[in-house]
């Protein structure tokens, strides 16, 4: 089969803490004194090895985005958002270049429908010594109606979506500012969580690369369409133009630059 089939250790998975739905459970990321295998810090942003390495043959890492458990990207200051994305990109590149891994995933789960288990905002890096990276994504999924462009960085809404609805893409030119990339990601998350759909409680962020070119997809999460799960049918929604116009009005009407 032309797929990546990876073993998931269910015994370790059963030990993982969960407070996405069970909010009364303690948050392991708030107990900084008990964290182990810390690799790097930038203020209250922490990179560490994942204590629960459920993916066999891979190395898993977590970036705790800050000390505020109840916060998330829309509430971060620009300075904090810039530091977070810079740190994530730096360590992603280091893992890609270290020679140990065929490829490295860099992504974020947020909310009860995102596939995550911990409410505290965090991102993940997963290094695979063996994997077929050509199956990760298609560059066509990053094409879309342009919402805004600045300093070589483009924000668009996909007209060839990976799953279906409200998929936003950020495409930075090689060598462009990671701070503009961070600003666009923050705007995309803010729109999805506050304006896109009142029932939207969850999203994912996926970072991709082909050689030196980076792509970022930010998409809302709902119960996944059975057409996609069962038959790999992708829907192109009819409101793409309306969403692009709404985001331009909300975030870019009165400014030439976003920073």
N, C-alpha and C positions, 0 to 999 in steps of 0.2 A: 504493500500500500504506500502511496505517495503522501505520507503523513509523518509527523514527529510523534512517536509513541514513547512516552517517558513514564517510568515507574514512580508512583506516589506512595510513600510509606504511611499507611493508614494507622499503624501503631503509634508513630510519632504524632501524626495529625490529631489523634484522639487526646493527646496531652496538651495541645495548644490552648492558651487562654482565649476567652471569647467575651467581649463586652460590647459588641456591636448591637446585639439585640438584648442581651442580659446586662442592662446598664448598672445593676447593683454589684456586678463583679468588679474587682479591683483592676486598675489599669497598670500593666507592667511597665509601660513607658514613662509613667509619672514617678515611679520609684527609681530615680536616677542612681541612688546610692547602691542599688542592687544589680545594676546593669553590668554585664561582663563582656569581654572581648571587644571593648571599644577601640576603634581604629583611628578615628579622627573626630574633632569637634570644631565648630565655628560658633562661638557664643553658646546658645542653648540648642543648636542643631548638632545632632550626634549621628555618626556612622558607626555601626557595629555589626558583628556577625550575627546572623539569625540563630537564636538558640534552638529553634525547631526546624531542622533541615529536612523537610518532608520530601524533597525532590531528590531521588537517588542519583548519585553521580554528579550532582551540581553543587556549587557553593552559593549559599544565599546570604544576602546582606540587607540591612534595614537602615534607612535614613529617617530618624525621628526628626520631624520638621521643626520642633520647638517645644517649649515647656507648657504651652497652653493647650490643655487636653480638649477643651470644648470649642476651640477655634478652628479655622481652616483658611485656605488660600485667599478667599475673598476678603478676609479681615486682616491679612498681613500688611504691614507697611511695605512700601516699595523696596526699601532698603533690605528688609528681611527676605522678601521674595527674591530679590536679586541674589542675595547670598546663598539662599537655598538652591536655586537653579545652577548657579556657578559651581557650588560644591558637588551637586549631583552629576553635572556634566564632566567635571574634573575626574571624579572617581570612576564614572562610566568609561571614559577614555582610557584611564589607567588600566582598568581591567581588560578592556579590549586590546590594549597594546602589550600586555604583560607576557603574552605567549602561552598562557596556560589554557585559554578558552577558545573554542571555535567561534562562539559569539556570546554576548551578554545582553540579557533583557533588562530594561529600565522602565519602570511603570509605577502607577499609583492606583490603589483601590480606595474608594471613599463611599461609605453608606451601605445600608443593609443589602442592596441588590448588586453590589460591586464585586462580590467574591471575597471581600475582606472579613477579618474577624475582630480587629481591634479598632475602636472608634478614634483613638488618638491619631492625629494626622501623621502619616508616614509614607515613604516611598520605598521601593525595593529594587535591588540589583541582584540578578541571578546569573552566574557564570556557568556555561555548559561546555565541558571539554569536547563533547561530541553532540552535534545537532545539525540539521539541515536548515541553515538560516535563509535559504532561498524560498522557503515556505512561509516565512513570517508575515509578509505583506506584499502587496503590489503597489508600485508607485502611482498607478492610476487611481488608487483609493485616496490619494492625497490631492488630487485635482479638485477644483471647485470654483464657485463664484467668489470673487475677491471682495472682502469686506473692507480691508485696510492694508496698506503697505507703508513701511517706514524703514529707512536705512538698510534696505536689502532683506527685510523680513516681511513675509506675507502671512496674513490671517485670512482664511477662506472657509466657506461652508461646502462640504463635499457634495459634488454632483455624481459621484460614483461611490456611494457609502459602503463601508465594510459590512454593516449590519442593517442600518436603516435611517433613523431619524435624528436630526440635529447634530450631526457629526462635524465638529470644527477642527480644522487643520492649521498648524503653524509651520511654515517652511522658512528657515533662515538661510540666507546665502552663506556659502563657505566664508568664514572669517568675519561674519557680521556680529554685532553686539549680542552677547547672551542676555543683557539686561532688557533689550526690546523683546527678545524671545520670552523672557520671564513675564514682562508686562502683558503680552498677548495671551499667554497661558492664564494669567490671573483674570483677565477680562473674560476669556472664554468660560472659565469655571464660574465666575460671578453671574454671567448671563444664564448658564444652564441651571444654576441653583436658585436664581431669583426671578427670572423672566421667562424662561423657555416653557415650562409646564409646572403648574402648581403641585403636581404629584411627583415631581422629580426630587428624589432624596439621595440619589447615588450617581456617581460618575467614575469613569476610568480615564487615566492619562497614559498613553503609550508612546515611548520614544523609539524611533527606528533609525537605521542608518543604511546607506549604501555607499561604501568607501567613506569619504569624508562628508558626504551630504547627510544632514540630519532632517528628520521629519518628526512632527509631534501630532498625535491625534487625541482630541479631547471629546469624549462622547458620553451622553447621558445613559444611565442604565435603568431599564425597566425589566419586567419579565420578558425574556428574549423570545422573539417571534418564532412560532413553530415552523413557519415557512423557511426560516434560516436554519434552525436546529435540525429539522428533518430533511430538508431538500436543498439547502444552501442557496435559497432565493433571497436576493437583496432587494429591498424596496427603495425607490427614489421618491421621497415625499414631494408633494406639490407646493409646499410652503417655503422652499429654499430661498426664493427671491424675497419673500416677506421677512424671513429671519435676517437675511443680510441687511435689508433696509432698516429693520428695527435696531440691529446692533450699531449700524452707522449713526443712527439718530441718538441712541442712548450714550454711546461712548466716544464718538469722533466728530460730532457736528461742529463743536466750537473749538476744535484744536487742530493744529497742523502736526504737532508732535504729541505723543502720549506720555513722555517723560519730562 
